[in-house]
């Protein structure tokens, strides 16, 4: 038996058409809002750029190819690079005199250093090898291996923190000296390479960006750059310069006196600086 289909069944009610039209309009509007929000979330966020003021300057050995620097108990500890010239030094801040020094073997290019309790930990550039020293005597205790290059080193209260010249920063277990986690450093979503000497300052990682006059302030949880310190012109404040000099490199923080020290490779001065309120931003 055939069931005869009523022609009226093929006609869509105007009410239904109106409902469908309104649903489509709502869907398009909702999609547009989502797209706008997505674009806005990825838009460049202005990053404050800080100037500086020199508080004081101190003499620095112009033969010191500075690779690592930290301040502890009134002294600067410095690691110098170049094969055949690499060393670890304890330096009197006021006079610049080296009060204690140990040479690193000629085959190694010394890099970043950091203290950890009664130890001093140092990196080498391309040898995939680091060393642990007794902080008091500077007697070498043992070595450890790592992948990639060694550039900068610092610490917080839980980890040693290491750079390798890439945008990646490693957090090392200070006992086993093995990586626990990493972050990738970015400026508005773009990876930032050439991260060099590091310093932990008030919950942030400060890093020299190699071959620039800038230090970046890094959020240790996200890797995002949250501030830039522009040290353009700093070297010219050192007075007459006898070449050669190399790039800005070296950050040390006196957490007791709230003093920030910076210098460069073969520079004649170490500068104590304060940051000026940002007057411009970076996008």
Buried (B, 14 or more C-beta within 10 A) or exposed (E): EEEEEEEEEEEEEEEEEEEEEEEEEEEEEEEEEEEEEEEEEEEEBEBBBBBBEBEEBBBBBBEBBBBBBBBBEEBBBBBBBBBEBBBBBBBBBEEBEBEEEBBBEEEBBBBBBBBBEEBBBBBBBEBBBBBBBEBEEBEBEEEBEBEEBBBBBBBEEEBBBBBBBBBBBBBBEBEEBEBEEEBEBBBBEEEBEBBBBBBBBEEBBBBBBBEBBBBBBBBBEEBBBBBBBBBEEBBEEBEEBEEEBBBBBBBBBBEEEEBBBBBBBBBBBBBBBEBEEBEEEBE
